[in-house]
């Protein structure tokens, strides 16, 4: 239902008289009306029933919608800066691309919503609206107050929430892909099965928050302290800039050591360290020492790891896909369930002080390592020492083991489809059991 600004103003004036018991007042019917593209700065619609209203592209700067019923309302592209949505019913509301800097959405309800029956929320054309999640995608909520809000299943993809407060907020199955939560306050928030892919949470406060079933690998977690948060069944990657300061300093010195050919800096000694779920993706760590360290769940995909010492290290379920492990030492390392697809383990040619080839090569060592269930598809294992290694149920499809030492190695249940095997090694291996 379309309405002119003057008709809307007269309706609101009469409604406010009606509420206050003054002469000339009459109850307003504001549901499903179309007010798109109009200007209503500072308007007070606190507690009004506005379900299905269309305020898309409207100017609502500092309006008051506290306690209002905005069920399935359309505020897409609106200027809602500084608007008060305290305890508003915003279930199923559409706010795509809205400007909402400094808005107050504390204790607002943003769960999915549905208008059943006759009128559509946006056009009034008699079409039944399907159940839909509230849409705040690409909206600007910088420094907004969402304390205690219910964001269950809300779409907030690519939304900007820099410095926003989401204390005690319900973030359940919420889509926050590519959202910017830099400096946001999530103290006491309940975060469950939400999608944070490519999200930034640098400097965010997560004290007393509860993360359940959330994958935070690849998320920018610079200066985020999870020590006071619960992360049950969640993957929280420790990015390099979120590791202990002493570890960061070791890595900086190592980078200098590598880049100057050992003239400056120092070789990294990170032996006996707790580096679970750490993110070293794409880093150059040639000749670093990780002996006996716990790197379970760590990401080292595409990392440069030539001559690295991983002896006796725990690399269970680590991601080493596409990593360069030529000449690396993984003696007795635990790599059960690790991802080693397209990893390189072939020998490194040894050169003399003048850089000339010596005719000798340094092989990678996986002597007595545990690789049960690991994924080594398309890996280059030429000349590697696999003596005594447990490769039971490992995936070696299309892997190249030409010249590898496999004395005493176990390939029970391993997948060897199209693999290149050492001379004399049978293609058919015993099945488990």
Buried (B, 14 or more C-beta within 10 A) or exposed (E): BEBEEEEBEEBBEBBBBBEEEEEEBEEBEBBBBBBBEBEBBEBBBBBBBBBBBBBBBBBBBBBBBBBBBBBBBBBBBBBBBBBBBBBBBBBBBBBBBBBBBBBBBBBBBBBBBBBEEEBBBBBBEEEEBEEBBBBBBBBBBBBBBBBBBBBBBBBBBBBBBBBBBBBBBBBBBBBBBBBBBBBBBBBBBBBBBBBBBBBBBBBBBBBBBBBBEBBBBBBBBBEBEBEEBBBEEBBBBBBBBBBEEEBEEBBBBBBBBBEEEEEEBEBBBBBEBEBBBBBBBEBBBBBBBBBBBBBBBBBBBBBBBBBBBBBBBBBBBBBBBBBBBBBBBBBBBBBBBBBBBBBBBBBBEEEEEEEEEEEEBBBBBBBBBBBBBBBBBBBBBBBBBBBBBBBBBBBBBBBBBBBBBBEEBBBBBBBBEEBBBBEEBEEEBEEEE
